[in-house]
Amino acid sequence: MNLILKPCQTEGFAHGVSTSRNLFDAQGVLLLAKGEVVTIRVLELLKSHQVYILQFESDKTIPPKCFSQERYQNVLASMQDIYQGGNLVTEVKLIATKDVVDGIFDELTKNPRIYFNLNQFRNFDNYTYVHSVNVGLIASLIAINMGYMDEQLKELILGALLHDLGKMTIPTELLNKPTGLTTQEFEILKQHPIRGVELLKEVKISPEVLAGIRQHHERWNGQGYPDGLKSNAIHPYARVIAVADVFDAITADRPYHEGIPLYYALELVEAGSDSDFAPEVVLALRNSLVIYPENSSVKLNTGEIGIVIDIPSNFPTRPLIRILFDKYGNLVQDEIVVDLLRDLTRFISSVDFQ
């Protein structure tokens, strides 16, 4: 991997506005750190093309690739039509949803190292259908890691996209209630998996997909709902959707809680392995996530800034980091590599996917 300085374009910069990138001079000396306000001097240098950004060249033959933002937007638009288009799904809408599934399938199977920038994908308003799209994508990665292929994978994606359809029959004020639900309110909410299946009664859809929708809140230890199913009595699709559902829910900002970092969410889900979730599904989640893509810029809790140069396949939350700047913002001249798997005093506090 090589570091290169690339001339910075002037668009988007103005005096008094914070920069979204680290800016350097031609010798690689940091002029302005990400988040700092653009000064008149830096603006003059920008206009004379004397400001640079760092980019990274990797020798990987198959580089990590982020799921297409354009594809994601198209999926969102289609799912919005399904989730906000009334209380009954028609054959026409189901066909459109299956076309969406085909598009997701094609993109995921083209690149074995694809990942999702979930933080970027959360910049939309309606939680329920955005959440359903994210669950569909996460579930598909898990399923691919578990060996799902062809029609079985497409069925799993379809069930994941539609898993919360029944919430469209639940009052919005209950779904968005910022405080805890009463016992009676929770009993109403617990009906949404059953109601989701009912909304699909007029279309031709496989029993396996319906099982994935109805059972996605069942738990491995039998403490879930609506039927209290346990371990292998839970349909395999539902086991996958359950993990994807919880993982996305706890990383998103909701009216009643603030989203937690992806690495912490993974650790919480792993803590539920053998009790709440099927262990093989949790393992597949770990193996399929690219929480910190190679070449992404990260900031450590120490204030140091570096880039991800390698990701342990069995521990994606503790990558190998090459330090670029010390805690004071000074460019590091020597090559310093930190192995977060061994150095447990350091951890990643933020990540930049650019």
N, C-alpha and C positions, 0 to 999 in steps of 0.2 A: 504494500500500500504506500502511495506517495502523496505528500501534501503539495498542493500547487496554489499559487496566488493568481486570482482571476480578477481583471478590472471590474469594478463595481459600476452598475448602471445608475444613472442619477435619478430615475423615476422613483417617486414615493418619498424622497427626502426633502425636508424643509427645515429652516431654522426654528428651533424650539420644539421639534417633534422627535419623539423617541425612535431610535433605530431598532429594527428587528433582527439585525445581524451584527456580528463582530466586524469592525472595520480596521484595515491595516494600511501601512504605507508600503512602498515598493520593497523595503528590506524585511517586511514581516513584523514590524513593530506595531503593537496595538495602539490605534488612534482613539477608538471609541468602542466601549463594550456594549454588547446587546442590552437594550433597555435604557441606555443613557441618552440624554437629549443632544441633538445635533447642534454643534456650535457653528459660528460664522466661519471660523478657520476651516473646519472639516467640510463645510458646504462649499467653500471656495476650492478646496482640493478635489472634491467630487466633480465640480464643474470643469476642472482642468484634467480630469481623468487620472488623478494621482492617488486614488483610494482603491483598495483591493479587498476581496473576501477570500477566505480559505476554502478550497474544495479538495476532495479526497478522491484519488484514483485507486481503484481496487483491482487486484489481479484475479478475482473470482470469475470463473467462467459463467456462472449463473448467479448474478447479483440478486439480492433481495428486491422485491418489487411491491410497492404499495397498491392495494386494490384501487382500481380506477375511480377517481372522484366523479367523473362523468357517469360511469356506470352506477355508482351509488346514488347519485341524484335521480337517475331514471328509475331505479328500484324504489326509491322513496315516493316518487310521484305515483307510481303504480299502486303501491301499498296504501297510500293515502286514499286513493279511489276506493279500495276495498274496505278500509277501516272506517271511512267517513261517508260511505255511499249507501247507507240504509241498513236495515236489520235482517237482510237476507242476501246471500251470495247467489248470483245467477251463473249459468253455464258460461256466459260470455265473460264475466269477470274471472271465473275460475281459469278459463283458457288464457286470459291475459296474465294471470298470476303464474301459470305454468310457463309462459314465455319468459317471464322474469326469472324463474328458476333456471331455465335453459341458459340465459345470459350469465347468471352467477356461476353455473356449472362450467361453462366454457372458459370463463376467466380464471377460475380456481384451478382447473386441470391443465391450463397452459403453462403455469409457472409453479414449480414445486416449492418455491421459497417466498410465496406471497404473504403479505401481512396487512393488517388493518391499523390505520391511525385512528383509533376510536375517539380520541379527544377532538380531532378535526371533524369527525363525522357527527359530533354531538351538537353542532351549531345550528340546530333546527328547533322549531317550537313545540310541535305536538309530541308528547313523550311516547304515547302508546305505540304508534306505528313506527316511530324511529327506533324504539326499543325492539320491536318485532323484527325489523330489518337487521339490526345489529345481532340479535339472537340467531337469525338465519345464517348470517355470515360466520359467527363463532361456531355454531353447531356444525356447519359444513366443514370447517377446518378440523374439528374434532373427529368427525365421521371419516374424512379422508385419511387421517392418521390411523384410524381403526380399521381401514381397509374397505370402507364402503365404496361402491363403484356404480356407475351407470344409473339404471332406474331406481335402485335402492337409495343411492345418494340423492337423487332428485326428489324422491318421496320424502326423505328426511328433511331436505331444505324446505319443501312445501309446508310440511307440518310445523316447522320452526317459524316460518314467516306468518303462519296463521294461528300460532299458539295462543295469542291473547285476544283473538277476535271477540270472544265473549265479553270482554271488558267494555265493548261498545254498548252493552245493555245495562251497565252499571252507572249510577249517577256520577257525573264528573266531580261534584263536590266531595264525594266519598273517595274517588281515586286520588284526588289532589289534596286530601285533608292533611294539613301540616302537623297535626298531633296524632297520637295513637288512636286506632279504631276501637269502638266499643265492641263488646261481644256480639251484639246483634249486627253491627256493621260488618264485622269480620265474617260472619256467617253469610251475609249477602255477597261479599267479595269472593268467598270460597266457591260460589256457584259459577264463576266465569268459565272454568274449563268445560262444564256441562253445557252452558249456554253457547259456547263457541261451537261445539259439535252440533247443536240444534240449528244454528244459523247456516250450517252446511247441508242440511237434510234434503234440500231440493237439487243438489248437484251430484254428479257421479264422482265420488272420491273414495279411495281405498280404505278398508277398515284399519289398515296399519297407520295411515296418516291420521285418521280420527282417534286412534288409540294414543298416538303421540300428543295430540292436542288435549284430550281428556285427562291424560295421566301426567302431564308435565309438572304438577305439584305433588306427586307421590314421592315418598322418600324411602331410601334403601332400608331403613329400620322400621318401616310401617307407620311412621308418625305423620305422613302427609295426608293430602285430600285430593279428590272428594271421596275416594273409595277405600282408603287405608291399605293400599296394596303394599307388599313387601318384597324386597330383593328381586329375584328372577320372575316374580309375577308381574312386575312392571315391564311394559313393552320396551324393547331396546331403543326405539326412537325417542320415547319419553325420557329415558335415562340420559340420553345425549342432550335433549332440549332442556332438561332440568338444570344441568350444569351450566350450559350457555346462558340460560335465563338468569340465574343467580349471579354469575360472573358479570354480566352486563349491568344488572340492576344495582349492584353495590359499587360499581365504578362510576355511575352517573349521578349527577346532582338531581335530587328529588325534593319535593316540598318538605319532606320530613327528615331528610339527611343530606349531607354533602358527600359527593363521590370520593372514594378512596383511590390511591394510586394502584396501577395495574399489578405491580409486584405484590402489594399487600393483599389485593383481592385474590390473587392466585394462592397465596399462603392460607387465606381463610377458607377457600374452597377445598384445599388439600386437607385442612383440619377436619373437614366434614366427610372425608373419604372413609368408607366402611360404616358410617352412620347415616348421613343424609344422602350420599351419592355412591353410585357404582364405582369401585376403585379403578377399574380399567378405563372408565370415561374420564376420571380426574387425571389419570396418567396421560391420556391422549391430549387433554387440554394443555398440560404442561409441555408436552413434546411438540405441540402444534403452534404455540404462541411465539411470536417474535416481538417481545415487549420493547426491546431496545435494538432496533435494526443495526446491522453493521454499517459503519460510516456515519451514524447519527451522532450529533453533538450532545454531550450530557454535562450536567453540573453536579458535582458531588457535594455532600453535606459539609465538606471541609472548605468549600468555596472554589476548589480547583475545577477547571474545565478541560474536557478531553473528548476523544472520539472512541466509539466502540470498535474494536478491531477483531473480536472473536466472541462467540456466544456458546457456552457449554450446552450441549444438547440435553443434558439431564438437569440443568440448573439455569434456565434462561433469565432468572432475575439477578444473576451475579456474573455479568460479562467481564471480559478483559478490556481495560481502558488504557489508551495512550494519553498521557497528560500533555496538554498544549499550553495551559496557563496555570500559574500558581495561584494561591488564594488571594494574592494582591493584584491579579490581573496581568502579571508580567509574563511575556512569552518565554516558555521553557526551552532552552537551547539544547540540553541533553535529552536523549530518548529515555523517558520514564514510563514504565508500564506498570499498572496496578491491577492485580488479580483480585477482584472482589470476592471470589470464591474462597480465597485464603485470608484476605484482609477484611475482617468483619467489622472493623471500626469505621470503614467507609461505606457509604451507600449512595445511590443516585437520587438526587432531590428533584431534578427536572430533566426533560429531554427535548431536543429540538430536532424534528424530522427533516428539516430543510437541508 
